[in-house]
Amino acid sequence: MGEDIKDLETKLRDIKDEIRKLSLWVPNIPHRSVPVGDASSNIIVKEWGDKRAFDFVPKSHMELIKNNHLVDFERGSKIAGSHFPCYIGLGARLERALINFMLDYHTIKHNYTEMFPPFLNNKETLTGTGQLPKLEDDMYYIERDGLFLNPTAEPPVTNFHRNDIIDEEMLPVCYTAYTACFRREAGSYGKETKGLKRVHQFNKVELVKFTLPDNSYEEQEKLLGDAEDILKALDIPYKVLLLSTGDMTFASSKTYDIEAYSPGSKEYLEVSSVSNFEDFQARRMNIKFRSNQDNKVHYVHTLNGSGLATPRTFIAIIENYQQRDGSIRIPEVLKPYMGGIEIIECI
């Protein structure tokens, strides 16, 4: 009898493990406000800023980078392969200025707590936020250590509270973090992959919130506004899209994209995605809060957004602030971070 029970317990455990593995492939349920369809069904919900009226033909970011010696793509490729840019001189300074400005803005004006997390993640971390198992082929994996390079700061920052019970009065908990991000999916052909538009390594300032279930969508709108404020401060025109069911990520219940205007190519470039995951990630990571009302524990809702990703923001800055002679003005809010430099002179 005892052996039979042990056998049944083993079989039950195996079945539960199999159910758990299969459940990891089930995506989140879209919110009722999300349009059904593919990318063509995305809805523009906001446009901000006036496009600059140039009295000359604006150059592309590739021309501006080359003429001002801001990024060395050839030597970056020599070091690590294609799509690994090497910022140099005032290009590196501008990149650092942008990161520091965004971190200061979110911590001082938006009251986020800054975090500087590891750049490496174990499988449990990436499973918790939903990148694994679905997106494993898009990530860099260090087999010897069983660790993945950050695809974004979202996994380490969100997993900071894995298996935690947060007191209700602490919510919402808001973090901002800078990390380098590494993704294998950058293409190796076509004009859309040239320059900084698609790269394997890039910098990003992330925003993450842990909220009560009852007000997570209100908090998502606030997070969206926090990300928008960066582009407003930089005075760069942008638009906000509500993504359709077919264009959202696996883990998201509702996502907005923010796209900055690029006058050199006359297009909008995605610089941020702002998502509400409801309790999808919290269940995978076992993150709960203790309710003041019934003293019971419930799952939190998790939100995240880019605030912002730097490569395309860098593009938008140099293209929108270029001058007839090929030089680039520094946005007013970045001047203190550039040591007083006001113009990047064309060399």
C-alpha positions as CSV (number, residue, x, y, z in Angstrom):
1,M,0.0,0.0,0.0
2,G,2.8,2.4,1.0
3,E,4.7,1.7,-2.3
4,D,1.5,2.3,-4.3
5,I,1.0,5.7,-2.6
6,K,4.7,6.6,-3.4
7,D,4.2,5.6,-7.0
8,L,1.0,7.7,-7.3
9,E,2.7,10.7,-5.6
10,T,5.6,10.5,-8.1
11,K,3.2,10.3,-11.0
12,L,1.2,13.2,-9.7
13,R,4.3,15.3,-9.2
14,D,5.4,14.5,-12.8
15,I,1.9,15.5,-14.1
16,K,2.0,18.8,-12.2
17,D,5.5,19.5,-13.6
18,E,4.3,18.8,-17.1
19,I,1.2,21.1,-16.6
20,R,3.6,23.8,-15.2
21,K,5.8,23.5,-18.3
22,L,2.9,23.7,-20.7
23,S,1.4,26.6,-18.8
24,L,4.5,28.7,-19.4
25,W,3.6,28.8,-23.1
26,V,0.1,30.2,-22.5
27,P,0.1,34.0,-23.1
28,N,-1.6,36.6,-21.1
29,I,-5.3,37.6,-21.7
30,P,-5.6,41.0,-23.5
31,H,-7.6,43.8,-21.7
32,R,-11.0,44.5,-23.1
33,S,-9.9,47.9,-24.4
34,V,-7.2,46.4,-26.6
35,P,-8.1,46.3,-30.4
36,V,-8.2,42.9,-32.0
37,G,-6.0,42.4,-35.0
38,D,-2.4,42.7,-36.2
39,A,-0.1,45.8,-36.3
40,S,-2.4,47.4,-38.9
41,S,-5.1,47.6,-36.2
42,N,-2.9,49.7,-33.8
43,I,-4.6,52.9,-32.8
44,I,-2.9,56.3,-32.5
45,V,-4.2,57.7,-29.2
46,K,-2.0,60.8,-29.0
47,E,0.4,63.0,-31.0
48,W,2.6,65.7,-29.4
49,G,4.9,68.4,-30.6
50,D,5.4,70.3,-33.9
51,K,7.7,68.8,-36.5
52,R,10.5,71.3,-37.2
53,A,10.3,73.1,-40.5
54,F,13.8,72.7,-41.9
55,D,15.1,75.3,-44.5
56,F,17.5,72.6,-45.8
57,V,17.2,68.8,-46.5
58,P,17.8,67.2,-43.1
59,K,20.5,64.5,-43.0
60,S,20.0,61.0,-41.7
61,H,21.5,59.9,-38.4
62,M,24.1,57.9,-40.3
63,E,25.4,61.0,-42.1
64,L,25.4,63.0,-38.9
65,I,27.2,60.3,-37.0
66,K,29.8,60.0,-39.7
67,N,30.4,63.7,-40.1
68,N,30.6,64.4,-36.4
69,H,32.5,61.2,-35.4
70,L,29.9,60.1,-32.8
71,V,29.9,56.4,-33.3
72,D,32.3,54.0,-34.9
73,F,30.4,51.1,-36.4
74,E,33.4,49.6,-38.2
75,R,35.6,49.3,-35.1
76,G,32.6,48.1,-33.1
77,S,32.2,45.3,-35.6
78,K,35.9,44.6,-35.4
79,I,35.6,44.2,-31.6
80,A,32.3,42.1,-31.4
81,G,30.8,41.7,-34.8
82,S,28.1,43.6,-36.7
83,H,25.4,45.6,-34.9
84,F,27.6,46.4,-31.9
85,P,28.1,50.2,-32.1
86,C,31.1,51.8,-30.4
87,Y,30.2,55.4,-29.2
88,I,33.2,57.7,-29.3
89,G,34.1,61.2,-28.2
90,L,31.1,63.5,-28.0
91,G,28.9,60.6,-29.1
92,A,29.8,58.7,-26.0
93,R,29.3,61.9,-23.9
94,L,25.9,62.5,-25.4
95,E,24.9,58.9,-24.7
96,R,26.0,59.2,-21.1
97,A,24.3,62.5,-20.7
98,L,21.0,61.1,-21.9
99,I,21.2,58.2,-19.5
100,N,22.0,60.4,-16.5
101,F,19.3,63.0,-17.4
102,M,16.6,60.3,-17.7
103,L,17.6,58.7,-14.3
104,D,17.6,62.1,-12.6
105,Y,14.3,63.0,-14.1
106,H,12.6,59.8,-13.0
107,T,14.1,59.8,-9.5
108,I,13.7,63.6,-8.8
109,K,10.5,64.6,-10.7
110,H,8.7,61.2,-10.8
111,N,9.9,59.9,-7.4
112,Y,11.1,56.5,-8.6
113,T,13.7,54.6,-6.6
114,E,16.9,54.0,-8.6
115,M,18.3,50.5,-8.9
116,F,21.4,49.3,-10.6
117,P,20.8,45.5,-11.0
118,P,23.0,42.7,-12.4
119,F,23.4,42.5,-16.2
120,L,23.0,38.6,-16.0
121,N,19.9,36.6,-15.3
122,N,19.3,33.0,-14.4
123,K,16.5,31.0,-16.0
124,E,14.1,31.4,-13.1
125,T,14.3,35.2,-13.4
126,L,13.6,35.2,-17.1
127,T,10.8,32.7,-16.7
128,G,9.2,34.9,-14.1
129,T,8.9,37.9,-16.4
130,G,7.8,35.8,-19.4
131,Q,10.9,35.9,-21.7
132,L,11.4,32.2,-21.1
133,P,10.7,29.8,-22.6
134,K,9.3,31.6,-25.6
135,L,12.1,34.1,-26.4
136,E,15.1,31.9,-25.6
137,D,16.5,32.0,-29.1
138,D,16.6,35.8,-29.0
139,M,18.8,36.0,-26.0
140,Y,22.6,35.6,-25.4
141,Y,23.2,32.6,-23.2
142,I,26.4,31.8,-21.2
143,E,26.2,28.0,-21.1
144,R,29.0,27.4,-18.7
145,D,27.2,29.5,-16.0
146,G,23.6,28.9,-17.0
147,L,23.1,32.7,-17.2
148,F,21.5,35.0,-19.8
149,L,22.6,38.6,-20.7
150,N,19.9,41.1,-20.0
151,P,17.4,41.5,-22.8
152,T,16.1,44.5,-20.8
153,A,16.2,45.7,-17.2
154,E,12.6,44.4,-16.7
155,P,13.6,40.9,-15.6
156,P,16.2,41.8,-12.9
157,V,14.2,44.7,-11.5
158,T,10.8,42.9,-11.4
159,N,12.4,39.8,-9.9
160,F,13.8,41.9,-7.1
161,H,10.6,41.1,-5.3
162,R,10.2,37.5,-6.3
163,N,8.6,35.4,-3.5
164,D,8.0,38.6,-1.5
165,I,4.8,39.7,0.3
166,I,4.6,43.5,0.1
167,D,2.6,45.5,2.6
168,E,-0.4,47.2,0.9
169,E,0.5,50.7,2.2
170,M,3.9,50.4,0.3
171,L,2.1,50.1,-3.1
172,P,2.7,51.3,-5.7
173,V,6.4,50.4,-5.5
174,C,8.3,52.2,-8.3
175,Y,11.8,51.6,-9.6
176,T,13.9,53.0,-12.4
177,A,17.1,51.3,-13.6
178,Y,19.8,51.7,-16.2
179,T,21.2,48.6,-17.9
180,A,22.9,47.7,-21.1
181,C,20.6,45.3,-23.0
182,F,21.6,42.5,-25.3
183,R,19.4,40.9,-28.0
184,R,20.3,38.5,-30.8
185,E,17.3,39.3,-33.0
186,A,18.9,42.4,-34.7
187,G,18.8,41.7,-38.5
188,S,21.9,41.7,-40.7
189,Y,20.4,43.2,-43.8
190,G,18.2,45.9,-45.1
191,K,18.1,49.7,-44.5
192,E,16.0,49.2,-41.3
193,T,18.9,47.6,-39.7
194,K,21.6,50.2,-40.5
195,G,23.1,52.4,-37.9
196,L,21.5,52.6,-34.5
197,K,18.0,51.5,-35.5
198,R,18.6,47.8,-34.7
199,V,21.6,46.7,-32.7
200,H,22.6,43.7,-30.5
201,Q,23.7,45.9,-27.6
202,F,22.0,49.1,-26.4
203,N,21.3,51.2,-23.3
204,K,18.0,51.7,-21.7
205,V,16.5,53.3,-18.7
206,E,13.6,51.1,-17.4
207,L,10.5,52.0,-15.3
208,V,8.9,49.2,-13.2
209,K,5.8,49.4,-11.0
210,F,4.2,47.0,-8.5
211,T,0.6,48.1,-7.9
212,L,-2.7,47.1,-6.4
213,P,-5.0,45.2,-8.9
214,D,-7.7,47.8,-8.6
215,N,-5.7,50.7,-9.9
216,S,-3.1,49.2,-12.2
217,Y,-4.5,50.7,-15.3
218,E,-4.6,54.1,-13.7
219,E,-0.9,53.5,-12.8
220,Q,-0.2,52.5,-16.4
221,E,-1.4,55.8,-17.6
222,K,0.9,57.6,-15.1
223,L,3.8,55.4,-16.2
224,L,3.1,56.3,-19.8
225,G,3.1,60.0,-18.9
226,D,6.4,59.6,-17.1
227,A,8.0,58.1,-20.2
228,E,6.4,60.8,-22.4
229,D,7.8,63.5,-20.2
230,I,11.4,62.7,-21.3
231,L,10.5,63.4,-25.0
232,K,8.6,66.6,-23.9
233,A,11.7,67.8,-22.0
234,L,13.8,67.1,-25.0
235,D,11.2,68.8,-27.2
236,I,11.0,65.9,-29.7
237,P,7.7,65.3,-31.5
238,Y,6.2,61.9,-30.8
239,K,3.0,59.8,-31.0
240,V,1.5,57.1,-28.8
241,L,0.0,53.9,-30.1
242,L,-2.3,51.5,-28.4
243,L,-1.1,48.1,-29.6
244,S,-3.5,45.4,-31.0
245,T,-3.7,41.9,-29.7
246,G,-1.4,40.6,-32.5
247,D,1.3,43.2,-31.8
248,M,1.6,42.9,-28.1
249,T,4.2,40.9,-26.2
250,F,3.5,37.4,-24.9
251,A,3.1,38.6,-21.2
252,S,1.2,41.9,-21.7
253,S,-2.4,42.6,-21.1
254,K,-2.2,46.1,-22.6
255,T,0.6,47.9,-24.2
256,Y,1.3,51.4,-25.5
257,D,4.2,52.2,-27.8
258,I,5.8,55.7,-27.9
259,E,7.4,56.6,-31.2
260,A,9.7,59.6,-31.6
261,Y,9.8,61.5,-34.9
262,S,12.9,61.1,-37.1
263,P,13.1,63.9,-39.7
264,G,16.1,62.4,-41.5
265,S,14.1,59.4,-42.6
266,K,10.7,61.1,-42.1
267,E,9.4,58.3,-39.9
268,Y,8.5,57.6,-36.3
269,L,10.8,55.3,-34.3
270,E,9.8,53.3,-31.3
271,V,11.6,54.5,-28.2
272,S,9.3,52.9,-25.5
273,S,6.7,50.2,-24.8
274,V,4.6,50.7,-21.7
275,S,2.8,47.5,-20.6
276,N,0.4,46.3,-17.9
277,F,0.9,42.6,-17.1
278,E,-1.9,42.4,-14.5
279,D,-1.0,39.4,-12.3
280,F,0.6,37.3,-15.1
281,Q,4.2,37.9,-14.0
282,A,3.3,38.1,-10.3
283,R,1.9,34.5,-10.4
284,R,5.0,33.2,-12.1
285,M,7.2,35.0,-9.6
286,N,4.9,34.6,-6.6
287,I,4.8,38.3,-5.7
288,K,1.9,39.2,-3.4
289,F,0.7,42.0,-1.1
290,R,-1.1,41.7,2.2
291,S,-4.4,43.4,2.1
292,N,-5.3,45.9,4.9
293,Q,-9.0,45.0,4.5
294,D,-8.9,41.2,5.0
295,N,-5.3,40.6,6.1
296,K,-5.0,38.0,3.3
297,V,-2.4,37.9,0.6
298,H,-3.2,38.6,-3.1
299,Y,-1.1,38.9,-6.2
300,V,0.1,42.4,-7.2
301,H,-0.1,43.7,-10.7
302,T,3.2,44.5,-12.5
303,L,3.9,47.3,-15.0
304,N,6.9,48.3,-16.9
305,G,8.0,50.7,-19.6
306,S,11.1,52.1,-21.3
307,G,11.9,55.5,-20.0
308,L,13.6,55.5,-22.6
309,A,15.7,53.2,-24.8
310,T,18.7,55.3,-26.0
311,P,19.6,54.3,-29.6
312,R,16.5,55.7,-31.3
313,T,16.2,58.5,-28.8
314,F,19.8,59.4,-29.8
315,I,18.8,59.3,-33.5
316,A,15.8,61.6,-32.8
317,I,18.0,64.1,-30.9
318,I,20.7,64.5,-33.5
319,E,18.3,64.5,-36.4
320,N,15.9,67.0,-34.8
321,Y,18.7,69.3,-33.5
322,Q,20.9,69.3,-36.6
323,Q,21.9,72.5,-38.3
324,R,22.5,73.5,-41.9
325,D,26.3,73.2,-41.6
326,G,25.9,69.6,-40.2
327,S,26.6,70.6,-36.6
328,I,24.2,69.5,-33.8
329,R,22.7,71.7,-31.1
330,I,22.5,70.1,-27.6
331,P,19.0,70.1,-26.2
332,E,18.6,72.6,-23.3
333,V,18.0,69.9,-20.7
334,L,21.1,68.0,-21.6
335,K,23.6,70.9,-21.5
336,P,24.3,70.5,-17.8
337,Y,25.2,66.9,-18.4
338,M,27.5,67.9,-21.3
339,G,29.8,70.1,-19.3
340,G,28.3,73.2,-20.9
341,I,28.9,72.1,-24.5
342,E,26.1,73.6,-26.5
343,I,27.0,72.5,-30.1
344,I,28.6,69.4,-31.5
345,E,30.7,71.0,-34.3
346,C,30.9,69.2,-37.6
347,I,34.5,68.1,-38.1
